[in-house]
Amino acid sequence: MTSWRVVRIFAGFFILLSLALGVPGSPVFASQWWLAFTAFVGANLLQSGLTKWCLLETMLRKLGIQPGC
């Protein structure tokens, strides 16, 4: 599995988790402040797309995950 795939899996998981915890109609609702985490992940994805640099990808490469799309 390549680093970009892992980054996308992490981002998707954290977005879905934070939405589940932040939307009032959810059965696992905790607080609407979880929606700020959703915005944080989205902002990081935007920054990564514009600058072609992602901290998580850098960390994954240091752990030995192969780079690639």
N, C-alpha and C positions, 0 to 999 in steps of 0.2 A: 504494500500500500504506500502511495506517495504522500509527501508532506501536504500537498494541496488538498488531497482527499481528506486527510485527517483534520485539516483546518476547517473544511466545509462541514464535516461531521460534527466537530466541536461547536461551530457557530449555530448550526441547525438545532442541535440538542439544547444549547443554552437559550436560544430564542424560544423554542417550544416550552422549555421548563419555566422560564421567566413569565411567559404569557399565561401558563397554567396557574402560576402562583399570584399573578397580578390582576387577572380579570375577575371582577366580582361574581360572575355567574359560574365560575369554575368550582368543582367539588373540592379542590385542594387550595382554594383561595387563602392567601396569607395577608397580603397588603398590596395596595395599588403602587407602592414604591418599587415593586419588582418590575414594573414597566420601565423604570429608569434604566434597569439593567438591559432590557431589550433595546432601548435606544443606544446604550453604550456599545453593545455588540454590533448594532447596525452602523454606528459611527466608525467603529474599527474596521468593518468590512469596506466602508466607503473610503477611508484613509488608505487601506491596503490596496484597493483598486486604483487609486490615484497615484500613489507613490511607489507601487510595486514592492513594498516592504511590509512584512508582517512579523511581529515579535514571536507569536506562537510558532510560525514556520521556522524561524531562526532557532528556537529552542528545540523543536523536533529534529532539525538537522543535526544539532549537537548531540542528540540522543541516538543518532544513527539511522533515522528514517530517511529514505531516499528522496531527493528533490524531484520535482516534476509536476506535470498537470494531471 
